[in-house]
Amino acid sequence: MLLPSVSIGIEPPELSIMDLDTGIRRSSKSPATDVASANLGDKEFADLEFNAVLIAEDGLEFNAVLIAEDGADQTVEDGSVAASSNDRTTSKSVGFSSELSEVEDQIQHRHWDFFLSHKQSNAQDTVQNLMMILTARLPGVSFWLDVEQDPTEKGMRHGVQNSKDVLIYLTTGLIESKYCQMEMRWALEFEKNIILVIETDERHGKPSIEKLIELCPPDLKQIFSDNVIIPWYRDPEFRGISVEKIIRARSVKKAGPAVVAESTTKLKFMTRSKSGDSQGGDVFDWTFVYFTVLCGVALPGAGRKTKAWSWAVRIILLTCGCMWMSRVFTTDGPAFWDRSTIMQIFIAHPIIFLFLHVTLTILKSPLIADLLENRIDAPVEAKLLLLKTRIGTCLAALLTVSLSFWGWSAYLPAFFDMYYMESVSQHRSPTLLLFGLAHGFTWILILPLFFGSLLASLLMMFVLQELSFMALLTSFNELSPEFTRSGITATVAANAGLNINELDLYHFQVSFLEKWKIYKTLQWRASIPFLVFWFLEFGLMSWSLWSLSQGFEADPSDLRVDRLRENWFLRVRLSWFLGSSLWFGAGAWIVALTPFGVSYYAWRMEMQAKQILFTHPGLRHSFLAFLAGFDLNFRVLFLHATVRLLPLYACILIVNTLGFDADAVRIWRAV
């Protein structure tokens, strides 16, 4: 138990100083007093008034004992042990040495939440008060403070290394202290989270920040440039703000050297890992990584082989698109059915290429790198995103395989038909043989890439939506640490009032505005392929309306009817277009409705924001009014993907789908 210090106002004789682990030496220039001293002293008070601290022998809290003998003069250095030369004192000194060795063994394996670095001459009392306030605010929190721990150089280094955070209390004279400089260097060496707190009272050593930086050694100046300085107010009304800022500035690292906590949420794209060391959270699940590699999509960080394959796939897509256009002029043989379906596939190739190019350009941009590195801290949502990408990948892979087999059964029998394979023996043009072989083998390769690239691009668009939303959610961390620890969904579900003040709301508004600008920038960049797609959908309405005006009755005069009767695989091809067409089938609906997914995020944030409980009800109205001024829906040029306009866009899709279906029904009935 720590008792009050006893001030001894006499001039001390010269004493020999030693560390705890070297034993006790006698003074060489003070034999009369026969003083033994241990270097347990105050590192800042070596040349000031000397104090003796009486501490109970209670194991871990044991530091030093002051023994007085019959009123004899005792000269004690600050924090050092003084003893008389009689037998009783000697025996106790030996006992202390053995206890100290046991204490050292126990301390070596201890860890602390805060290491408190300060200038003792003007900050000792303040730092102890800060300890009590933080302990009340964070029950169970632990501190390394020199008057309670081993204040030797070895002990201080051990304390910094095994503390989560290093709190530096800035006062006048701190930067000139060699011990404080050592603690700062150790904090940088062990990559500790540094919290700067500055005194604001002139009577207690309020420093000049400019002077602190000017006097700071060059290797320590980064501490001031990399960390925000938190003012310490003594007024209880403002002191609470200081405490909250200190709590928020705490590290997510575990006590101990270089161990990253599980709550670290720095995100990255997982493409490959040579070392197996993965800090942070992966945006994409490994299943998606392998799926995209097979489809020729090179995510950020991909290897050279993957990048080369990605470029090869793009070239193949464009080449096959041009090659497919040649079928318009090759009407001979069973592979030809009509020019409208050829044009559908021909136009789909550059659209898929555009989706791939835009999504990969965005993912590799500095904007996304900065977003992942510095602006997203949503651990709960990050884990959900990983699960969503895994589910989405499984669905995309299933669709790719199903549609590919469906398409192969519709086209491969036609390209490898004997009409083309025996063209030479039947005295037909030899180019027909080349035509059949080239298109057949190309179709085997291109069809999985065709669907896989499209679905991978759409899945990456979905991830961009999620990342943008997670950046907005990170702004809520400014309101309360609960949003970081539990996520907005769990925090709202707890129905607990949050102690949010005006300063917290201000920081939230600044952060939200900044991330909303990024949110809108990403929408504009991602909108290009969707704008092109919807422009073409609008253009197709004229043909669809004409087709619907022709009704659903059989049309035997259509040239396609005879071809369907002769070749079963053409009937499979017609069903394949009905189900998977990028312009009239399921592909059209998937692509067209993707931007409308943003409306879900807007609705979700609005609902959750309304359920947040404030302990200061007056701030709740300001909070909701602020959020109401931001439009989170997808609005770019003529494409306004909102819930209100969804029926209008759905009608366009329905008209185009029914127009194509009406054309197919007229043929089927005639067959």
Secondary structure, DSSP 8 states (H G I E B T S, - for coil): -B---EE--S---------GGG--EE-SS-TTTT-EE-S-S-TT-TTS--EE--B---GGG--------TT------TT-----SSHHHHHHHHHHHHHHHHHHHHHTT--EEEEEE--HHHHHHHHHHHHHHHHHHSTT--EE-TTTS--SHHHHHHHHHTEEEEEEEE-TTTTT-HHHHHHHHHHHHTT-EEEEEEE--GGGT---HHHHHHHS-GGGTHHHHHS-EEEE--SHHHHHHHHHHHHHT--SS-SSTT---TT---EE--S--SS----SEESS-HHHHHHHHHTT---TT--HHHHHHHHHHHHHHHHHHHHHHGGGG---STT---HHHHHHHHHHHHHHHHHHHHHHHHHTSHHHHHHHHHS---HHHHHHHHHHHHHHHHHHHHHHHHHHHHHHHHHHHHHTSHHHHTTTTTT--THHHHHHHHHHHHHHHHHHHHHHHHHHHHHHHHHHHHHHHHHHHHGGGGT-HHHHHHHHHHHHHTT--B---HHHHHHHHHHHHHHHHHHHHHHHHHHHHHHHHHHHHHHHHHHHHHHHHT-SS--TT-THHHHHHH-HHHHHHHHHHHHH-TTTSHHHHHHHHGGGHHHHHHHHHHHHHHT--BSSHHHHHHHHHHHHT---SEEETTEEE-TTTHHHHHHHHHHHHHHHHHHHHHHHHH-
